[in-house]
């Protein structure tokens, strides 16, 4: 059985090589790496504190029961290869620290499943790469690396229609930007006001840490 660390490792091992290649070519070939970068963004999003809290909130009120034994498995009529399972449940309730541990395990399982989906809905958006204007104005990031700016979407389909923009910093020089509508240019410099605004999102108190190669203002 794969652990979360087993799932993360191939992406973590490959990303530094991709980043070095991007920097060495002044990001001219960034679209050659787009598929991997989107999968990496999904991994970073799914392992972020905000995503974990979202999953924990969704799962904290679900019903739980202990399975005493499997009584019977019967084939489902007209659905070859599928079975319905009848279980005997233990009547004692699951509460307190045991329930909390189970919910957290479910959150990790959900996170791993999200990563295994690959780029998924991110691949359906349009993407461009914005570059920092110079070394004095770097792109920064935080422990919540993938952020959404704009009207919060109700679901993935809404995200594709509404005015939401996704930002994912790749390094101090560049940030991947995605949205439903097309971009006039696929590679361009950050507008200074936009870069300052995005820094403000990463500098919010809910982020445990912020990474920047130099002191910045926002």
HELIX and SHEET records of a PDB file:
HELIX    1   1 UNK A    4  UNK A   24  1                                  21    
HELIX    2   2 UNK A   30  UNK A   33  5                                   4    
HELIX    3   3 UNK A   34  UNK A   46  1                                  13    
HELIX    4   4 UNK A   49  UNK A   59  1                                  11    
HELIX    5   5 UNK A   96  UNK A  116  1                                  21    
HELIX    6   6 UNK A  120  UNK A  124  5                                   5    
HELIX    7   7 UNK A  156  UNK A  161  1                                   6    
HELIX    8   8 UNK A  192  UNK A  202  1                                  11    
SHEET    1   A 2 UNK A  66  UNK A  75  0                                        
SHEET    2   A 2 UNK A  83  UNK A  90 -1                                        
SHEET    1   B 5 UNK A 146  UNK A 150  0                                        
SHEET    2   B 5 UNK A 164  UNK A 171 -1                                        
SHEET    3   B 5 UNK A 174  UNK A 179 -1                                        
SHEET    4   B 5 UNK A 126  UNK A 131 -1                                        
SHEET    5   B 5 UNK A 187  UNK A 189  1                                        
SHEET    1   C 2 UNK A 141  UNK A 142  0                                        
SHEET    2   C 2 UNK A 210  UNK A 211 -1                                        
END                                                                             
